[in-house]
């Protein structure tokens, strides 16, 4: 077998198989996105590209998914990898954890093992700490003022329980003792960002855990609900530090990727067909507590492209619900740019000046709030109506400034028809023609400085090309992976395959499949095998595998396809011999050799069933004519 290129470096195939065995892909995918039954498969709007009609299919029989729109496809592990942007091993661990399986890991990469352990410990520490803080808030007499504060915001114990709100003691010693009693080390505590060394050069100088001292603690979760950070609300006014402080970035917390409340909001977003984007976590909590459960919070930091991408997986429409002040407007504008660039429709909820969602909900109630959501304005309507009110339309200079400003924002809308609509909206407001705006946009697009910025956002890892493989070989691979009879038969044909290998691309892939011989009756075994081969091989092997009919007669097809394979190999060999004989300056010995070979090939070709002797380039009709309908489809897909 070819080198495994790290994809399975630490997890043996048996474990991967065990994890896949314990995971039902319909359950798994269904826990992320809404699936609809369609015959023997399930359908959904693809979470990996924007679409209006579902082309994403989950096949429970094969335990695989496939998108006919963007070509995404794979098994449960690939889904988690793609969806959560995790490396292979992390995705397997996540699924193992979900299924309650303890992974036997090969310790051949102590470094990766160490990293994984550290990450696991960090999540444990966050989870335990959240519980500890919560207990403190609920029971500690010293936390009376924290409970009082919550009450003043209109919340009781129920809300605190639901969101696991907590309190960090004013005396940090208390917290540090708890950490010690739970057997977490100082190093782990520092890695979590909840403490720092008093003196980097002197470990004996002890730890400082004052970052969250005497603060109300809001656990921040990732999409799956693991606590990965905290946000602390000041309880006693202290000008030296902020009203809110957040955990610093850690191996488990990347600020730019997290949206507060997304773990709870993702399902409601599907139902409501929109997301409500708030500024802070208290606003998001206020929405949820009032029953507006498709709300998430940005948490003070600037809204990022990664966050826009996360939202796009669940919805096509975002209702920005920021504070009704100038700063809120600016933040809405920058959020719009990221959202529109990801193809999302953006509307802006107009809160009365000075309000935030929390204040508004408490005062006017959820009915009035829902009405505001319904009346949310298209972004440019909102922006330009606001600008007119502020007098920007009164001077020529003001209008010219607005035109450039709008052109820049318009240029970021990735959906062409949406852009066209918005161009007309803006042109009407500015009483100019849409041509003027389009020219302006074109000028901006030509500006190389901007292009660089756009490209940077698109940065991704290197794309591995699929290994080159002849379609007959691919077909044989699919048969070997789907039919026990085919696999058994092909397993005995190593000589034929060996002879064909120098002439046909990808035979070594088939040999790999036959060597590993994953049980075709077990989707988990097949998927575990596929997960273990290098990425290029995997791409080549899985392309079109979903197209193969379940009712195929594996043995007969394999016999036939192997004949074709031999035929193609012979013809290519024949062509190579003739080409060499045509070369000038051949030695007599070589010429004799070639003539011998040519005779041999001719004899072999004559011995073959005429149906199978064909040349791709010259006579593909031989093959096509006797093709059943499904195979023709399969071949077209696999061209
Ligand atoms: Zn897709």
Boltz pocket constraint, residues with backbone or C-beta under 6 A from the ligand:
constraints:
  - pocket:
      binder: B
      contacts: [[A, 46], [A, 47], [A, 48], [A, 49], [A, 56], [A, 67], [A, 68], [A, 69], [A, 70], [A, 71], [A, 72]]
      max_distance: 6.0
